[in-house]
């Protein structure tokens, strides 16, 4: 009996202790002077893509801490979202399947030339482009190939739908954050096909896990290996084995050696050892993994560390996942070694990743003072790379760098160092547990400081998605919305630099961008964006005039905003005849054309389609930059009648207002 009681008591203590570890303390928003509703809105602003109607009330009802814990688990059912995504057949394809179905244009053209469907000369100089395109399309249909542009469009569409409709909002926000941190780009043709699986299999599943696992998964992904060129990085070619000296024939040995083309011992000169650049060493990934992914530019590493780290990571490449084009580089090597012999000979395969010991630098290296001894053991080379990445992932400079970026994203453009130190301390103690770091951040007083509330500017993507969510809009075709996001300055997945988009307000805001944002707001609320249905009367409340409309819709879109201040600032705009006239005048103009397909390194026809522009002589082709000049014209409604009431204009002005631009 006594033993049983002790057991129950211990079990109870364990439960209490476990709960205390999992459940954070009460959020200290009251000490910052925030009401519970204000705190709920701040929480939703930071960890979702904007509150849907009545969501603030729901968070208050369930408790802010409970809502946050629920979001940290990221396991809420998403049946409605899944139904929307079910029409996109490419979303679940492996990289290998993508490479067999969505071949880049240059690979399809090469195969068509080989099969005598088209001539090589017609690729660049086809007189009838339409006929040429039809020939290529017929060949694709016969072979079961699809345009890679369709793959990119499906991927972009699913991103918009997930951000808009997922119940696991924090996971989607963090997926965006980590993708931007470990940026890859459609602009680089080699990696473009592998980006959908990169986000799906590398970023999203690890967004709330351990940082080292996220780092390791990104390092091994074909998208990153191609984007930063580590798939080509090899160590020095090992010297050939020494030849056995030939047995000299009878007679004078010196003369015989001279006759054989060898110098006599008396005339042999000592061999000079020259330090030469190592052939094939590529430092791109080694540099960025330190500067951008882990330590930060001020993380205490040197150029020598970069070179040495690049040597450690030689031999990290892509397993052959394609017969042609990208992903086929190691095909010959694997066939030569034999698939069944890889492990025995020191090769390491992890899904689409391959470590090749014959391309690894087995010499001694030193990175950040850590010595990687010379070792001829084939299997040891892979472990060196793992050890290097683990060392970087758990470095104190990494803790500071990552926590600063998280604080910038979720708190303010200039977060207090006191908050970063708290988060970094948790990062080191928890070995990079992202959930625990976020919990430390959200339970800190600095997160709830009134100066941090509504202090950050929404990116075009955040603005568009928060507007759609705030209006409970129904998206039937996401791509026109993507075109508007691009017009406002954020061409997602096409940012070329490995830095990703800057996360600061002044990057997003200038005179032109403000005009484009207002145009988007008016286009959305007046029903002028194809593929989106907005019902402004969904609440059943019919405002009597512009002022009452402002009161109704500001409560829905900006529940804690100062209504009197909004009235003072916005009513003059609403009553401005010039603005209403400009919106009405748009109905008499021709529709503004929208790009219905993404461009990944191609002008768009079959002659140049795909991520690789073979005709231009580029094996590593990049797409042309997005058009810089954007016409400031609001696309017209589907009918040609002037607007009959000002209510869409009221809502559009609310979405375009400074209050809605901030989060």
Secondary structure, DSSP 8 states (H G I E B T S, - for coil): -HHHHHHHHHHHHHHHHHHHHHS----TTTTTT--HHHHHHHHHHHHSS---TTHHHHHHHH-HHHHHHHHHHT----HHHHHHHTT-TTTT--HHHHHHHS--HHHHHHHHHHTTSS-HHHHHH-S-HHHHHHHHHHHHHHHT---HHHHHHHHHHHHHHHHHH-S-HHHHHHHHHHHHHT---TTBHHHHTTHHHIIIIIIHHHTTSBHHHHHHHHHHSHHHHHHTTGGG-----------------SS-HHHHHHHTT---TTT-----------TT---HHHHHIIIIISS-TTSS--HHHHHHHHHHTTTEEE----SSSTT-TTHHHHHHH-GGGTGGGT-EEETTEEE-GGGS--S-EEETTEEE-----TTHHHHHHHHHHHHHHT-HHHHHHHHHHHHHHHT-TT--HHHHHHHHHHHHHTTSBHHHHHHHHHTSHHHH-TTTTT-SB--HHHHHHHHHHHTT-EES--HHHHHHHHHTT--TT---STT-S--SHHHH-SHHHHHHHHHHHHHHHTT-STTEE--TTTTS---SSHHHHHHHHHHHH-TTS-HHHHHHHHHHHHT-HHHHHHHHHGGGS-------S--SSS-SSTTT-SS--GGGT-SS-B-----S---------SS-S--S-SHHHHHHHHHTSHHHHB-
